[in-house]
Amino acid sequence: MLGSMSRRAMLKTSSAGFGYLALSALAAQAAEEERNPLAPRKGQHEPRAKRVIFLFMHGGPSQVDTFDYKPKLQEEDGKELPFEPAAGTTVTRKIMASPWKFQQHGESGLWVSDLFPSVAKHVDDLCMLSGMHTDGQSHGQAVLQLHTGAQLLTRPSLGAWIVYGLGTENQSLPGFVTICPTRGHGGAQNYGNAFLPAVYQGTAIGTANTPASSAQIRNIANGRLTKDQQRRQLDFLQEMNRAHRERAGGDDRIDGVIESYELAFRMQSAAPQLTDLSGESKATLSLYGIDEKPTEDFGRQCLLARRFAEGGVRFIQVSHSFKWDQHGNLKGGHEKNALEVDKPIAGFLTDLKERGLLKDTLVLWGGEFGRTPVAQGKDGRDHNPQGFTMWLAGGGVKTGLVFGATDEYGYYAVKDKVHMHDLHATLLWLLGLDHEKLTYRYAGRDFRLTDVYGRVVKEIMA
């Protein structure tokens, strides 16, 4: 047969066969994604990172006392601010010097205050976003915008959007985990799915009121039934769920329930192993500060985050709640807060780097806004969404870099400004997702995390 076929005909037939194989593979992938909404998926372009770990400093750390060095505050301590404070903030115009000294660190020479001596040793791995700004003046508005892209309306959270776009790498674990999340300022909305299918919502481990040592996934084990008995029970329940779905003519909410039940069943085997730190070495526990009282709680959260990252979880949040809101006693409050998180964060970055995880893990640090450079009361600072600092590490961003700036007093972002929508767009881009194409049809409209805003900050990409 081949002997009577021309070379051109053979190539034409073969190319059609190759095309058929490629089409079959795409169809199989699409069928798998439709059957399993958590199946791993590719984004719109090549990713720089596989996962995100967000270290949330709830309350709003002061940028001018941590990573945004402003000598002008020391020079003009007690004097009047030479311009009007932002509307909605404290009416005082009295400049307040930082109680801490700043020093340059690393080969990059980035400035860090004495509040973060351990993190300062990692500045050459950090990308500082010093021109951040957001819209919400209150915690409730700003925390919701940070987590969902919207100040007031119920919208899917950042982690839910990411898992919706990419699925998860481990089918026995949720794609989105939040460790000791806050109950206030949006509460469950900050890790909720809103109108996305329920399978994309975050799984909470403990709460802000729970010590990390006792934070567990609720109802992870059944002490009364064997695994086989649970499987038979679940099969019966799922049969009724599918029948309900057929009667309804198809319903995404029922599909979400079905998938959530299946994931919960699989998690019984995988999740307890990851939350059990008894197998970690003394050296590792010490690295994270778990052997010291001030750092034990947050260190444990960071170590759990590393273990979930290794386990294939796509988005992990660690919250230091609600501690950074120093309207008074700035020195005592920020010193206590920084002491609790400085060593664990440094240990976390060290561990990720030594394990080869930092290169494809995007670490984000920051709060919902910053603080004013002027005093509130005798020794506090008010909310400042007009200009503050967040930092990134790993996951394809430039290192030892400060991008953007506030004015000489640290009040307003003035150079290379990055809005919260821009940050969201950039995080998605680093994961391989285009924020303008990652949409979900709801109530007759295509919604997205960034609404109709957002610019990808490509200047910070390595």
C-alpha positions in Angstrom: 0.0 0.0 0.0 2.8 2.4 1.0 4.6 1.5 -2.2 1.8 2.9 -4.4 1.4 6.1 -2.2 3.2 9.3 -3.2 5.4 11.1 -0.7 3.1 14.1 -0.8 0.0 11.9 -0.1 1.7 10.1 2.7 2.7 13.3 4.4 -0.8 14.7 3.9 -2.4 11.6 5.5 0.1 11.5 8.3 -0.4 15.2 9.1 -4.1 14.7 9.3 -3.4 11.8 11.7 -1.2 14.0 13.9 -3.9 16.6 14.0 -6.4 14.0 15.0 -4.2 12.9 17.8 -3.7 16.4 19.0 -7.4 17.1 18.8 -8.1 13.9 20.7 -5.7 14.9 23.5 -7.3 18.4 23.7 -10.8 16.8 23.8 -9.7 14.4 26.5 -8.2 17.2 28.6 -11.4 19.3 28.2 -13.5 16.3 29.2 -11.3 15.7 32.3 -11.6 19.4 33.3 -15.4 19.3 32.9 -15.6 16.1 34.9 -13.2 17.3 37.6 -13.2 21.1 38.1 -10.0 20.8 40.2 -8.0 19.1 37.4 -4.7 20.9 36.8 -5.0 23.4 33.9 -2.7 25.6 32.0 -3.2 29.4 31.9 -3.0 31.7 28.9 0.8 31.9 28.9 3.9 30.3 30.4 3.9 30.8 34.2 6.7 32.0 36.3 5.2 30.5 39.5 3.1 27.5 40.4 1.7 28.7 43.7 1.2 31.7 46.0 1.8 32.0 49.7 0.4 35.2 51.2 1.7 36.3 54.6 -1.1 38.7 55.7 -0.3 41.3 58.3 -3.8 42.2 59.3 -4.3 45.7 60.6 -1.8 47.6 58.4 1.9 47.7 59.2 3.5 51.2 59.1 5.6 51.5 55.9 7.7 54.4 57.4 8.7 52.2 60.3 9.5 49.0 58.5 10.7 49.1 54.8 10.2 52.7 53.6 13.0 54.8 55.0 12.2 58.5 55.3 14.9 60.7 56.9 12.6 63.7 56.6 10.6 62.3 59.5 13.6 62.4 61.8 14.6 65.9 60.6 11.2 67.4 61.0 9.8 65.5 64.0 7.1 67.5 65.7 6.7 70.0 62.9 3.6 70.6 60.8 3.1 68.6 57.6 3.6 71.0 54.7 0.5 69.8 52.9 -3.0 68.7 53.7 -3.5 65.2 55.1 -5.7 62.9 53.1 -9.5 63.2 53.6 -10.9 60.8 56.1 -7.7 60.4 58.1 -6.7 62.0 61.4 -6.8 65.8 61.3 -3.4 66.2 62.9 -0.5 67.5 60.9 2.2 66.8 63.4 5.0 64.8 61.9 6.2 61.8 64.0 9.7 60.4 63.6 10.1 56.6 63.5 11.1 55.1 66.8 13.5 52.7 65.0 16.7 53.1 63.1 17.0 52.1 59.5 20.1 50.4 58.0 21.0 49.2 54.5 21.4 45.5 54.0 22.7 43.0 51.5 24.4 43.6 48.2 21.3 45.5 47.0 21.6 48.0 49.9 17.8 48.0 50.6 16.8 49.9 53.7 15.1 48.0 56.6 14.3 49.2 60.1 15.5 47.5 63.2 12.1 45.9 63.6 13.0 43.2 61.1 16.6 42.1 61.7 16.0 38.6 60.4 14.1 39.5 57.3 16.7 42.1 56.6 19.2 39.3 55.9 17.0 38.3 53.0 16.6 41.6 51.2 18.5 40.4 48.2 15.6 37.9 47.6 12.9 40.6 48.0 11.1 42.8 45.5 9.7 45.8 47.4 6.6 47.5 46.1 6.9 50.9 47.8 4.3 52.7 45.7 1.3 50.7 46.7 -2.1 52.4 47.2 -5.6 51.2 47.6 -9.1 52.7 48.0 -10.6 51.6 51.3 -10.0 53.9 54.3 -11.5 51.5 56.8 -10.3 48.0 57.6 -13.5 46.4 56.3 -13.2 48.1 52.9 -9.5 47.6 52.5 -9.3 44.0 53.6 -12.1 43.0 51.3 -10.4 44.8 48.4 -7.1 43.1 49.1 -8.8 39.7 49.2 -11.5 40.0 46.6 -10.9 43.1 44.5 -14.1 44.8 45.7 -14.7 47.0 48.7 -18.3 46.2 49.5 -19.9 43.7 47.1 -19.6 39.9 47.6 -17.0 38.7 45.1 -14.8 35.6 44.8 -11.5 35.7 46.7 -8.1 35.9 45.1 -7.4 32.2 46.0 -10.7 31.1 44.6 -10.0 32.8 41.3 -6.6 31.2 41.1 -7.8 27.7 41.7 -10.7 28.3 39.2 -8.1 29.2 36.6 -5.4 26.6 37.3 -7.0 23.8 39.3 -4.8 22.0 41.9 -1.8 19.8 41.7 -3.0 17.3 44.4 -6.5 15.9 44.0 -6.5 14.8 47.6 -6.0 18.3 49.0 -7.9 21.5 48.5 -6.4 24.0 46.0 -6.8 26.8 48.5 -5.9 26.7 52.2 -6.1 29.6 54.7 -4.4 29.1 58.1 -5.9 30.8 61.1 -7.9 33.3 59.1 -9.5 36.4 60.6 -13.2 36.4 61.5 -13.6 40.1 61.1 -13.4 42.6 58.2 -15.1 40.4 55.7 -14.6 37.1 57.6 -15.3 34.1 55.3 -15.7 36.4 52.3 -11.9 36.8 52.3 -11.6 33.1 51.3 -15.0 32.5 49.8 -16.1 31.5 46.4 -19.1 33.9 46.0 -20.6 33.0 42.7 -17.9 30.6 41.6 -18.6 26.9 42.1 -18.3 25.9 45.8 -15.3 23.6 45.1 -13.1 26.7 44.7 -13.6 28.2 48.1 -10.8 28.2 50.6 -10.5 25.5 53.3 -9.9 27.2 56.7 -7.6 25.6 59.2 -8.4 27.0 62.6 -9.3 30.7 63.1 -7.6 33.9 64.4 -8.8 32.9 67.9 -7.3 29.4 67.7 -3.6 28.7 68.6 -1.9 27.3 65.6 -0.9 24.3 67.7 -4.5 23.2 67.9 -5.7 24.4 64.5 -7.1 21.5 62.5 -9.4 21.0 59.5 -12.8 20.5 61.0 -14.4 17.0 60.7 -11.4 15.5 59.1 -11.9 12.2 60.7 -14.9 9.9 61.5 -14.4 7.9 64.6 -17.5 5.8 64.2 -17.4 4.5 60.6 -14.6 2.7 58.7 -13.4 4.1 55.4 -15.4 1.5 53.5 -18.5 2.3 55.4 -18.0 6.0 54.7 -17.5 5.3 51.0 -20.7 3.3 50.8 -22.6 6.1 52.7 -21.1 8.7 50.4 -21.9 6.8 47.2 -25.6 6.6 48.3 -25.6 10.3 49.1 -24.0 11.2 45.8 -26.5 9.1 43.9 -29.3 11.2 45.4 -27.3 14.4 44.6 -26.9 13.4 40.9 -30.6 12.5 40.7 -31.4 16.0 42.1 -29.1 17.5 39.5 -30.8 15.7 36.7 -34.3 16.8 37.9 -33.0 20.4 38.1 -31.7 20.2 34.5 -28.1 20.7 35.7 -27.0 23.0 38.4 -23.4 24.3 39.1 -24.2 24.5 42.8 -25.1 20.9 43.0 -22.0 20.0 41.1 -20.0 22.0 43.6 -21.5 20.1 46.5 -20.7 16.7 44.8 -17.1 17.7 44.2 -16.7 19.1 47.7 -17.9 15.8 49.2 -15.5 13.8 47.1 -12.6 16.1 48.0 -13.5 15.9 51.7 -13.4 12.1 51.5 -10.0 12.1 49.9 -8.6 14.7 52.3 -9.1 12.3 55.3 -6.0 10.4 54.2 -3.8 13.3 53.0 -4.5 16.3 55.2 -3.7 14.9 58.7 -0.2 13.9 57.6 0.5 17.5 56.4 -0.8 19.2 59.6 1.3 16.8 61.8 4.6 18.5 62.6 5.9 15.7 64.8 8.3 14.4 62.1 10.1 17.7 61.6 13.6 18.0 62.9 14.6 20.1 65.9 16.7 22.2 63.6 13.7 23.0 61.4 11.5 23.8 64.3 14.2 26.1 65.6 14.6 27.7 62.2 10.9 28.8 62.3 11.1 29.8 65.9 8.6 27.1 67.1 10.9 26.4 70.1 10.4 30.0 71.4 7.3 31.4 73.0 7.0 34.7 71.0 7.4 33.1 67.6 5.9 29.7 68.2 2.4 30.4 66.9 3.3 32.2 63.7 6.3 30.0 63.1 4.0 27.0 63.2 1.7 28.6 60.6 4.6 29.3 58.3 5.8 25.7 58.6 2.4 24.4 57.8 2.4 26.7 54.7 5.6 25.2 53.5 4.2 21.7 54.0 1.0 22.5 52.1 3.2 24.0 49.3 5.1 20.8 49.0 1.8 18.9 49.0 0.6 20.7 45.9 -1.8 23.3 47.3 -2.1 26.2 44.8 -2.8 29.2 47.2 -1.9 29.3 50.9 -2.6 32.2 53.2 -1.1 32.7 56.7 -2.6 35.5 58.8 -1.2 37.5 61.6 -4.5 38.8 62.8 -5.6 41.5 63.9 -2.5 43.1 65.5 -1.0 45.8 63.3 -3.6 48.6 64.0 -1.5 50.9 66.2 -3.6 54.1 66.6 -1.7 54.4 69.9 1.4 52.8 71.4 3.1 52.4 68.0 6.4 51.5 69.5 5.1 48.8 71.9 2.6 47.3 69.4 4.8 47.1 66.4 7.7 45.8 68.4 5.6 42.9 69.7 4.2 42.2 66.3 7.5 42.2 64.5 9.0 40.0 67.2 6.3 37.4 66.5 6.8 37.3 62.8 10.4 38.3 61.9 12.2 35.1 62.7 9.5 32.8 61.3 9.3 34.7 58.0 13.1 34.6 57.6 13.2 30.9 58.5 10.4 30.3 56.0 12.3 32.1 53.2 15.4 30.1 54.1 13.6 26.8 54.0 11.8 27.5 50.7 15.1 28.4 49.1 17.1 25.4 50.4 14.3 23.1 49.2 14.2 24.6 45.7 10.7 25.8 46.3 11.3 29.6 46.2 12.0 29.7 42.5 8.4 28.6 41.6 6.6 29.9 44.7 5.5 33.5 44.9 5.5 34.8 48.4 3.5 38.0 49.1 3.9 40.0 52.4 1.8 42.9 53.5 -1.4 44.3 55.1 -4.5 46.0 53.8 -2.9 49.5 53.9 -0.1 51.4 55.6 0.0 54.1 58.3 0.3 57.9 58.3 3.7 59.6 58.8 1.9 62.1 61.1 0.9 61.3 64.7 -2.5 60.2 65.9 -2.9 61.1 69.5 0.4 61.0 71.4 2.1 58.0 69.9 0.0 56.3 67.2 -0.5 56.4 63.4 -3.8 56.4 61.5 -4.7 54.3 58.4 -3.0 55.3 55.2 -4.2 53.7 51.9 -2.6 56.5 49.9 0.9 55.0 50.0 2.4 51.9 51.6 4.8 48.9 51.0 4.2 45.3 50.3 6.9 42.9 49.1 7.2 39.8 46.9 9.8 37.0 46.8 10.4 34.1 44.5 8.1 33.2 41.6 9.8 35.1 38.8 10.1 38.6 40.3 13.3 40.6 40.3 15.3 40.5 43.5 17.0 43.2 45.6 14.7 45.7 44.0 12.6 48.6 45.2 9.9 49.5 42.7 7.9 52.7 43.2 8.1 55.3 45.9 6.1 57.5 48.2 6.8 61.2 48.7 9.6 62.4 51.0 7.4 62.0 54.1 6.0 58.6 53.1 2.4 59.7 52.8 1.4 59.4 49.1 2.5 57.0 46.4 4.1 59.3 43.8 6.3 57.1 41.6 5.6 53.8 39.7 2.3 53.5 41.7 0.8 50.1 42.0 -2.9 49.9 42.9 -4.4 46.8 44.5 -6.0 45.9 41.1 -2.5 46.1 39.5 -1.1 43.8 42.2 -3.9 41.3 41.5 -3.3 41.5 37.8 0.4 40.9 38.3 0.0 37.9 40.7 -2.3 36.3 38.1 0.2 37.0 35.3 3.1 35.4 37.2 0.9 32.3 37.5 0.3 32.2 33.8 -3.2 33.8 33.9 -4.4 36.9 32.0 -6.6 38.9 34.4 -8.6 40.2 31.4 -9.3 36.6 30.2 -9.9 34.9 33.5 -13.7 35.5 33.6 -16.8 33.8 34.9 -20.3 34.4 33.5 -22.8 35.3 36.2 -26.1 37.2 36.1 -25.6 38.0 32.4 -22.1 39.5 32.9 -18.5 38.3 32.6 -16.9 39.0 36.0 -13.2 39.1 36.7 -11.0 39.6 39.8 -9.9 43.1 38.6 -13.3 44.2 37.4 -12.5 46.7 34.6 -9.2 47.8 36.0 -5.6 46.5 36.5 -2.2 46.7 34.9 0.3 44.0 34.9 3.5 45.4 36.4 6.0 43.8 34.1 8.8 46.0 35.3 9.3 43.8 38.4 9.5 40.5 36.4 12.9 38.8 36.1 
